[in-house]
Structure formats: C-alpha cells, structure tokens
Amino acid sequence: MTARTMPTPGTRVSVRAGEWQTAPGVDAHTSHVIDIVSVHDSHDPAYSWVYGHGPECSWESADCTAPFCWELLVKVDVLTAAASEQP
C-alpha cells in the first residue's frame, strides 16, 4: 500500500461531526478547527492521531505554551484532502 500524504505542521484542518473521535470508537458530535502540530498512525487505518491547537491558541492574548492542546483521531480521508489543498 502507498503511504498517504498528510498535512504538514501549521495546516489548518476543519473537522465535522463524524469525521473525528475523542478516543478509539468514541465518535465526536461537534465541529472544530485544528491547527496541526503533528500526525501519527493509529491502530485503525481509517484514522490518524492528530496533535494540534485550536485557532484561539494563536490569539495574542492566549499565551499558549503547550506543545499541543488537542489530541484526537481524525479520519485519514479528511487529512489527505487537507494535504492535497496545501500549496
């Protein structure tokens, strides 16, 4: 199988309900925007672990110093689509 191209750090990805999980097998029911820090394989080939920040972390008043604020499973199809839109 050919490796899929994943979004690079700093890519902003929108995830909708049903496109991500809070933990394996636990579907999320909200939409979010995530600024990617890193993407990692998971036990389920349909999902990848994503570490990232919400857009609010980039606000001047946020003073976010954490390496990442979000750790979630995102459908690989969503991530490859975001990667294909990168310049």
C-alpha positions as CSV (number, residue, x, y, z in Angstrom):
1,M,0.0,0.0,0.0
2,T,1.2,3.5,-0.8
3,A,1.7,5.9,2.0
4,R,-0.8,8.8,2.0
5,T,0.4,12.4,2.2
6,M,-0.6,14.0,5.5
7,P,-0.9,17.7,6.3
8,T,2.2,19.5,7.4
9,P,2.6,21.2,10.7
10,G,0.7,24.5,10.7
11,T,-2.0,23.3,8.3
12,R,-5.5,24.3,9.5
13,V,-8.0,21.5,9.2
14,S,-11.8,21.7,9.8
15,V,-13.3,18.5,11.2
16,R,-17.1,18.0,11.3
17,A,-19.2,15.6,13.5
18,G,-18.5,12.1,12.4
19,E,-15.0,12.9,11.0
20,W,-13.2,12.6,14.2
21,Q,-13.1,10.7,17.5
22,T,-12.2,11.7,21.1
23,A,-10.9,8.1,21.7
24,P,-11.0,4.9,19.7
25,G,-14.6,4.1,18.9
26,V,-16.0,7.3,20.5
27,D,-17.4,9.4,17.7
28,A,-17.4,13.2,18.2
29,H,-20.6,15.2,17.5
30,T,-19.2,18.7,17.1
31,S,-17.2,20.6,14.5
32,H,-13.8,22.1,15.2
33,V,-10.9,23.8,13.5
34,I,-7.4,22.4,14.4
35,D,-4.0,23.8,13.6
36,I,-1.9,20.7,13.0
37,V,1.2,20.2,15.1
38,S,1.8,16.5,14.1
39,V,0.0,13.5,12.6
40,H,0.7,9.9,13.7
41,D,-0.6,6.4,12.8
42,S,-3.3,4.8,14.9
43,H,-4.4,1.2,15.4
44,D,-7.2,1.8,13.0
45,P,-6.0,2.5,9.4
46,A,-9.1,4.7,8.8
47,Y,-7.9,7.2,11.5
48,S,-4.7,9.0,12.4
49,W,-3.9,10.6,15.7
50,V,-3.6,14.4,15.4
51,Y,-1.9,16.7,17.9
52,G,-2.8,20.4,17.4
53,H,-4.1,23.7,18.7
54,G,-7.4,25.5,18.2
55,P,-7.2,28.8,16.4
56,E,-7.7,30.6,19.7
57,C,-4.2,29.5,20.8
58,S,-2.8,31.9,18.2
59,W,-4.5,34.9,19.7
60,E,-2.1,37.5,21.1
61,S,-3.9,37.3,24.5
62,A,-3.8,33.4,24.6
63,D,-0.1,32.9,25.7
64,C,-0.4,29.2,24.9
65,T,2.9,27.5,25.6
66,A,1.7,23.9,25.5
67,P,3.2,21.6,22.8
68,F,-0.4,20.8,21.8
69,C,-3.9,21.3,23.2
70,W,-5.8,18.8,21.2
71,E,-5.2,15.0,20.8
72,L,-7.8,13.4,18.6
73,L,-8.4,10.8,16.0
74,V,-9.2,12.2,12.6
75,K,-10.4,10.2,9.5
76,V,-7.4,9.7,7.1
77,D,-9.6,10.8,4.2
78,V,-10.1,14.2,5.8
79,L,-6.4,14.6,6.4
80,T,-5.4,13.6,2.9
81,A,-7.9,16.0,1.5
82,A,-6.4,18.8,3.6
83,A,-2.9,17.8,2.5
84,S,-4.0,18.0,-1.2
85,E,-5.1,21.6,-0.7
86,Q,-1.7,22.7,0.6
87,P,0.4,25.0,-1.7
